[in-house]
Amino acid sequence: MSWEPMSAIRYPLTMPSPPFAFARLDVPLAPLTRYGVGGPARVVLFPRNRDEARAAFAWMNEQAGPRLVLGGGSNVLIDSAGFPGVVLCTTELKSLEALGGHRYHVGAGVALGRLVREVMLPNNYAGVGALTGIPGSVGGAIYMNAGTVNGATCELMESVDVLDAPGVETIAMTPDLYAYRGQCFCSPGAVILGGTFAFEVAGEDQSAVYTHYLQRRAEKQPRGRCCGSVFKNPEGDHAGRLIEACGLKGLRRGGARISNLHANFIINEDNARSGDILWLMEHAKAAVRARFGIELQEEVRIIRGG
């Protein structure tokens, strides 16, 4: 993988202004990500409901240039030079509806932490250990099947609503549709609008589980501007252990550093550029490959400028 920095973003000259009240022009993307990295996008659309999302998606796909679907920005690294196209951001899709029978329909823009605090804990639903402390939105968590060693998002779901060219499809969730930090029911160009969670009441106190895992994350994972785990754990091992064994804890490039607390975290300490972070990623991959013969796979999604 190589990072090719862009000297300037060239916007498509023929792109019309979007006919939506929920559109914004020339939007810096850094504030929309947990890394705090990313240059401006020509157009960002913030639909607030399904009808607006359909209209935004249709308009976006009519335009020339690249397109990006962005959720809570917790697992992306966006080019500091910017994005020369249209971004559809799902953060305003915040509906949360109780359907009965321990089932809830949750919009893509609902924060995962809110789902845990406002739905799972008050009802003592199982699965709190799988989702506690994970940043970002429900849509992003579904897309990457976010989770922990205790489980993952898609395991708790009955169905997912996906917007693609033919329209909205509600996909019944089955184990063959998802895997470790991934899924096969939503392509990169489609939009997860939300989905239905089907919970079960737990036999043990989930508030104690919640407190335990919050404390554990505070002790073992660094604070600051970062995307969480940079690399997926190889089967039977941990990416952080491999990177630490290569002596890379604390390595700095520009404004970015491999965390001294956990080597699978790269922190934006001082106005880091995307190239700083990617350089550290590539350096860690090369070191692990050379020493252990293991090819680390990125968990963070890299969004190039063009």
Secondary structure by P-SEA (a helix, b strand, c coil): cbbbbbccccccccccccccccccccccccccccccccccccbbbbbccaaaaaaaaaaaaacccbbbbbccccccccccccccbbbbbccccbbbbbccccbbbbcccccaaaaaaccccccccccccccccccccaaaaaaaccccccccccccccbbbbbccccccccccccccccccccccccccccccbbbbbbbbbcccaaaaaaaaaaaaaacccccccccccccccccccaaaaaaaacccccccccccccccccccccccccccaaaaaaaaaaaaaaaaacccbbbbbcbbbbccc
